[in-house]
Amino acid sequence: MYGVPWGSYAIQGKVTDRATNELIPGIEVKFVYPPHLSFPPSESMTDNKGDFKLSNVVFLDSIPLIATDIDGEKNGLYRSDTIYVDYSKAQHIGGGDGWFQGEFVATADFKLEAVEPDE
């Protein structure tokens, strides 16, 4: 039998205000693949609890993840930020049979800086 074991990969986390630690809804979280891979971006919006999850992302050694406030002043104004996801700390959350190894989830939490409307 020929083949390579594989799994599915996801990134989940929270987005909070850096100063107050309050959860921020309505923030776009996006992973843009390097141009040579020709994959569309993976993106998600934080829910009303500030949580997000990107499913079926491609496993890369160091994944840049971008959080952007795209809803104007609705949830306050926040400066965009980029963090890097380390899959070496991903948790195996189950599944797997034969060549399929199951789902692995990495955690990435953002702390965004609030900005004034005129900045």
TAQUI-V620855 format. One record per pair of residues at least 6 apart in sequence whose ideal C-beta (glycine too) atoms are under 7 Angstrom apart, sorted by the first residue. I is the first residue (numbers start at 0). J is the second residue. Records with the same first field share a line. If there is no record, write none. Layout:
I->J / J
This chain:
2->98
4->98 / 100
5->98 / 99 / 100
6->99 / 100 / 101 / 102 / 103
7->55 / 102
8->56 / 58 / 103
9->52 / 53 / 54 / 56 / 102 / 104
10->30 / 53 / 56 / 64 / 84 / 105 / 107
11->51 / 52 / 104 / 106
12->51 / 106 / 107 / 108 / 109
13->22 / 49 / 50 / 108
14->23 / 26 / 28 / 45 / 49 / 51 / 66 / 109 / 111
15->21 / 22 / 23 / 49 / 110
16->23 / 111 / 113
17->110 / 111 / 112
18->113
22->48 / 49
23->45 / 49 / 74 / 77 / 111
24->45 / 46 / 47 / 49 / 74
25->44 / 45 / 70 / 73 / 74
26->44 / 45 / 66 / 67 / 68
27->42 / 44 / 67 / 69
28->42 / 43 / 45 / 51 / 53 / 64 / 66
29->40 / 41 / 42 / 65
30->40 / 41 / 53 / 56 / 62 / 64
31->40 / 65
32->38 / 40 / 57
36->57
38->57
41->53 / 56
43->51 / 52 / 53
44->51
45->51
58->86
61->83 / 85
62->83 / 84
63->81 / 83
64->81 / 82 / 84 / 107
65->79 / 81
66->79 / 80 / 109 / 111
67->79
68->76 / 77
72->116
75->113
76->113 / 114 / 116
77->111 / 112 / 113 / 114
78->111 / 112 / 114
80->109 / 111
82->107 / 109
84->105 / 107
85->105
86->105
88->105
89->103 / 104 / 105
90->103 / 104
91->101 / 103
92->102 / 104
93->101 / 102
94->101 / 102
95->101
